[in-house]
């Protein structure tokens, strides 16, 4: 297993971390759309390395993990469930006292005040409050649609982490392969924080929080891929999460984003609770056939 897996891991980390180091060496800010553009080669690294690894190392057909998109219940769960996860993370952040759940628009106006000044923030708040629905709800609906556009990019990441690696770690069992792949995936994501994504004001604490949150989140993505029998399910979920990433700025007032973000502590706690639900559901599925027989 190691003779096959380690070269793949080395290639993925060298590709993505090398790209991050190159960007960091320029000293240029990487925020907003600039970060998204610069992150593309990083995210597509696992797919590119997988193609080379299969062609020159293990001599297998390329992208056999890229199954067709199957529009069944698991894929629907991945699409809508990703948004449910984001909302649940906001509720968890509020319940744990890390911030206040607030859909009035003041949450994002407070942050806009720091970046663009009070006048711009007041204009934005007035526009948000004039809408037929809370802005966070409108943004969520938009993210469900935009997330589908992000999915083809995210599938480049999922081909590697939920496709190649999980298959290569299969001797560890379904849960062992899911957990180990999630840990490695979380570590691989660290330079994305250092490049300016997710937590630009707290890169060190943000990186630690995101690695910790990535473990239960990665396990959930593996479970979705297995239930749907395609990595597209995980890619769609990731697409929605990308589209609605700064949800803590829309629905949580106050608090530290490292704690309140779906990619931070709140998201980690929420994902851990959902993993508990998944384990309970899967045990129930295993017991019922045994009882029937």
C-alpha positions as CSV (number, residue, x, y, z in Angstrom):
1,X,0.0,0.0,0.0
2,X,2.8,2.5,0.9
3,X,4.7,1.9,-2.3
4,X,1.7,3.1,-4.2
5,X,0.3,5.7,-1.9
6,X,3.4,7.6,-0.8
7,X,4.5,8.7,-4.3
8,X,1.0,10.0,-4.9
9,X,1.0,11.9,-1.6
10,X,4.4,13.3,-2.3
11,X,3.4,14.5,-5.7
12,X,0.2,16.2,-4.5
13,X,1.9,18.0,-1.7
14,X,4.8,19.1,-3.9
15,X,2.5,20.4,-6.5
16,X,0.1,22.3,-4.3
17,X,2.5,23.5,-1.6
18,X,5.0,24.4,-4.2
19,X,2.4,26.6,-5.9
20,X,1.5,28.2,-2.6
21,X,5.2,28.9,-1.9
22,X,5.5,30.5,-5.3
23,X,2.6,32.8,-4.7
24,X,3.8,33.7,-1.2
25,X,7.2,34.6,-2.6
26,X,5.6,37.4,-4.7
27,X,4.4,39.2,-1.5
28,X,1.2,40.3,-3.3
29,X,-2.1,40.2,-1.4
30,X,-4.4,37.3,-2.3
31,X,-7.9,38.2,-1.3
32,X,-11.3,38.0,-3.0
33,X,-11.3,37.0,-6.7
34,X,-7.5,37.2,-6.8
35,X,-7.4,34.4,-4.2
36,X,-9.9,32.3,-6.1
37,X,-7.9,32.6,-9.3
38,X,-4.6,31.8,-7.7
39,X,-6.0,28.9,-5.8
40,X,-7.2,27.1,-9.0
41,X,-3.9,25.4,-9.8
42,X,-3.6,24.4,-6.1
43,X,-7.1,22.8,-6.0
44,X,-6.6,21.1,-9.4
45,X,-3.3,19.6,-8.2
46,X,-4.7,16.2,-6.9
47,X,-6.3,15.5,-10.3
48,X,-3.2,16.5,-12.3
49,X,-1.0,14.4,-10.0
50,X,-3.4,11.5,-10.2
51,X,-3.3,11.4,-14.0
52,X,0.5,11.4,-14.0
53,X,0.7,8.9,-11.1
54,X,-1.6,6.5,-13.0
55,X,0.1,6.9,-16.3
56,X,3.8,6.6,-15.2
57,X,3.7,4.9,-11.7
58,X,0.9,2.3,-11.4
59,X,0.1,2.0,-15.1
60,X,-3.7,2.2,-14.7
61,X,-6.4,3.9,-16.7
62,X,-6.8,7.6,-15.8
63,X,-9.7,8.9,-13.8
64,X,-11.5,5.6,-13.2
65,X,-12.8,7.3,-10.0
66,X,-14.6,9.9,-12.0
67,X,-17.9,8.1,-12.2
68,X,-20.8,9.6,-14.0
69,X,-22.9,12.2,-12.2
70,X,-25.8,10.2,-10.6
71,X,-28.8,12.4,-9.8
72,X,-30.1,10.2,-6.9
73,X,-30.9,10.9,-3.3
74,X,-27.3,10.9,-2.1
75,X,-26.4,13.6,-4.6
76,X,-29.4,15.6,-3.5
77,X,-28.3,15.2,0.1
78,X,-24.8,16.4,-0.8
79,X,-26.3,19.5,-2.6
80,X,-28.9,20.6,0.0
81,X,-27.1,19.1,2.9
82,X,-24.0,21.3,2.4
83,X,-26.2,24.3,2.8
84,X,-27.9,22.8,5.8
85,X,-24.5,22.2,7.3
86,X,-23.6,25.9,6.9
87,X,-26.8,27.0,8.6
88,X,-26.3,24.5,11.4
89,X,-22.7,25.8,11.9
90,X,-24.1,29.3,12.5
91,X,-26.6,27.8,15.1
92,X,-23.8,25.9,16.8
93,X,-21.7,29.1,17.0
94,X,-24.6,30.9,18.6
95,X,-25.3,28.1,21.0
96,X,-21.7,27.9,22.2
97,X,-21.6,31.7,22.7
98,X,-19.1,32.4,20.0
99,X,-21.3,34.9,18.3
100,X,-24.9,36.0,18.0
101,X,-27.2,34.6,15.3
102,X,-28.5,37.6,13.4
103,X,-30.2,37.8,10.0
104,X,-31.0,41.5,10.2
105,X,-28.0,42.4,8.0
106,X,-26.1,44.1,10.8
107,X,-23.6,41.2,10.9
108,X,-22.2,41.9,7.5
109,X,-22.6,45.7,7.9
110,X,-20.4,45.6,11.0
111,X,-17.6,43.9,9.0
112,X,-18.2,46.3,6.0
113,X,-17.7,49.2,8.4
114,X,-14.1,48.0,9.1
115,X,-13.2,47.5,5.5
116,X,-15.2,50.2,3.5
117,X,-16.3,52.7,6.1
118,X,-19.6,53.4,7.8
119,X,-21.2,55.2,4.8
120,X,-20.9,52.2,2.5
121,X,-22.0,49.8,5.3
122,X,-25.1,51.9,6.0
123,X,-26.0,51.8,2.3
124,X,-25.5,48.1,2.1
125,X,-27.6,47.5,5.3
126,X,-30.5,49.6,3.9
127,X,-30.4,47.6,0.6
128,X,-30.4,44.3,2.5
129,X,-33.2,45.2,4.8
130,X,-35.3,46.3,1.8
131,X,-35.3,42.8,0.3
132,X,-38.3,40.4,0.5
133,X,-36.1,37.9,2.5
134,X,-33.2,38.2,4.9
135,X,-30.0,38.6,2.9
136,X,-28.5,35.4,4.3
137,X,-31.5,33.5,2.9
138,X,-31.1,35.1,-0.6
139,X,-27.3,34.4,-0.5
140,X,-28.0,30.8,0.4
141,X,-30.3,30.3,-2.6
142,X,-27.8,31.9,-4.9
143,X,-25.0,29.7,-3.4
144,X,-27.0,26.5,-4.2
145,X,-27.0,27.5,-7.9
146,X,-23.4,28.9,-8.0
147,X,-22.2,25.9,-6.1
148,X,-23.1,23.7,-9.1
149,X,-20.8,25.9,-11.3
150,X,-18.0,25.4,-8.8
151,X,-18.4,21.7,-8.7
152,X,-16.4,21.0,-11.9
153,X,-13.4,22.8,-10.3
154,X,-13.8,21.0,-7.0
155,X,-14.0,17.6,-8.6
156,X,-10.3,18.1,-9.4
157,X,-9.7,18.0,-5.7
158,X,-12.2,15.2,-5.0
159,X,-10.7,12.9,-7.6
160,X,-7.6,12.7,-5.4
161,X,-8.7,12.9,-1.8
162,X,-12.1,11.1,-2.0
163,X,-11.2,9.1,-5.1
164,X,-7.6,7.8,-5.4
165,X,-6.5,8.1,-1.8
166,X,-9.6,6.5,-0.2
167,X,-9.3,3.6,-2.6
168,X,-5.6,3.2,-1.9
169,X,-6.3,3.2,1.9
170,X,-9.1,0.6,1.6
171,X,-7.1,-2.0,3.5
172,X,-7.6,0.2,6.6
173,X,-11.3,-0.4,6.5
174,X,-14.1,2.1,5.6
175,X,-13.7,4.3,8.7
176,X,-9.9,4.0,8.9
177,X,-9.5,5.1,5.3
178,X,-12.0,7.9,5.7
179,X,-10.3,9.3,8.8
180,X,-6.7,9.1,7.6
181,X,-7.6,10.6,4.2
182,X,-9.4,13.4,6.0
183,X,-6.4,14.1,8.3
184,X,-4.0,14.3,5.3
185,X,-6.5,16.4,3.3
186,X,-6.7,18.9,6.2
187,X,-2.9,19.2,6.4
188,X,-2.8,19.7,2.6
189,X,-5.2,22.7,2.9
190,X,-3.1,24.7,5.3
191,X,-1.3,26.8,2.7
192,X,-4.7,28.0,1.4
193,X,-5.0,29.9,4.7
194,X,-1.5,31.3,4.4
195,X,-2.4,32.4,0.8
196,X,-5.1,34.7,2.3
197,X,-8.1,32.4,2.2
198,X,-10.6,31.7,4.9
199,X,-8.9,33.5,7.9
200,X,-6.6,36.3,6.5
201,X,-6.5,38.1,9.9
202,X,-5.5,35.0,11.9
203,X,-3.5,32.6,9.6
204,X,-2.0,30.5,12.3
205,X,-5.0,30.0,14.5
206,X,-7.1,29.6,11.3
207,X,-4.9,26.9,10.0
208,X,-5.1,24.9,13.2
209,X,-8.9,25.3,13.3
210,X,-9.3,24.3,9.7
211,X,-7.2,21.2,10.0
212,X,-9.2,20.1,13.1
213,X,-12.5,20.8,11.3
214,X,-11.3,19.1,8.1
215,X,-11.2,15.7,9.8
216,X,-14.9,15.2,10.5
217,X,-15.8,17.2,7.4
218,X,-13.6,14.9,5.3
219,X,-15.2,11.8,6.8
220,X,-18.6,13.2,5.8
221,X,-17.4,13.8,2.2
222,X,-16.1,10.3,2.0
223,X,-19.4,9.0,3.2
224,X,-21.3,11.1,0.6
225,X,-19.1,9.8,-2.2
226,X,-19.6,6.2,-1.1
227,X,-23.4,6.5,-0.8
228,X,-23.7,8.3,-4.1
229,X,-21.1,6.0,-5.7
230,X,-19.4,9.0,-7.3
231,X,-16.9,11.7,-6.2
232,X,-19.3,14.2,-7.9
233,X,-21.4,14.2,-4.7
234,X,-18.5,15.5,-2.6
235,X,-17.6,18.0,-5.4
236,X,-21.1,19.4,-5.4
237,X,-21.0,19.7,-1.6
238,X,-17.6,21.5,-1.8
239,X,-19.0,23.8,-4.5
240,X,-21.8,24.9,-2.3
241,X,-19.4,25.4,0.6
242,X,-17.1,27.5,-1.6
243,X,-20.0,29.6,-2.8
244,X,-21.3,30.4,0.7
245,X,-17.9,30.3,2.5
246,X,-18.1,33.6,4.5
247,X,-21.5,32.7,5.9
248,X,-20.4,33.8,9.4
249,X,-20.3,37.3,8.0
250,X,-24.0,37.0,7.0
251,X,-25.6,35.3,9.9
252,X,-23.3,35.7,12.9
253,X,-22.8,39.0,14.6
254,X,-19.6,39.5,16.6
255,X,-17.2,36.8,17.5
256,X,-14.0,35.5,16.0
257,X,-14.3,34.0,12.5
258,X,-11.9,31.2,13.5
259,X,-14.6,30.1,15.9
260,X,-17.8,31.1,14.0
261,X,-16.9,30.0,10.4
262,X,-18.2,26.8,8.9
263,X,-14.5,26.2,8.0
264,X,-13.4,26.8,11.6
265,X,-14.4,25.6,15.0
266,X,-18.2,25.9,14.5
267,X,-18.0,23.9,11.3
268,X,-15.8,21.3,13.0
269,X,-18.2,20.8,15.9
270,X,-21.2,20.6,13.5
271,X,-19.4,18.0,11.3
272,X,-18.5,15.9,14.3
273,X,-22.1,15.8,15.4
274,X,-23.1,14.8,11.9
275,X,-20.5,12.1,11.8
276,X,-22.1,10.7,15.0
277,X,-25.5,10.6,13.2
278,X,-23.9,8.9,10.2
279,X,-22.3,6.2,12.4
280,X,-25.7,5.6,14.0
281,X,-27.4,5.4,10.7
282,X,-24.9,3.0,9.2
283,X,-25.0,0.8,12.2
284,X,-28.8,0.6,11.8
285,X,-28.4,-0.4,8.2
286,X,-26.0,-3.2,9.2
287,X,-28.2,-4.5,12.0
288,X,-31.5,-4.6,9.9
289,X,-30.2,-7.1,7.2
290,X,-28.7,-9.3,9.9
291,X,-32.0,-9.4,11.9
292,X,-33.9,-10.1,8.7
293,X,-31.6,-13.0,7.8
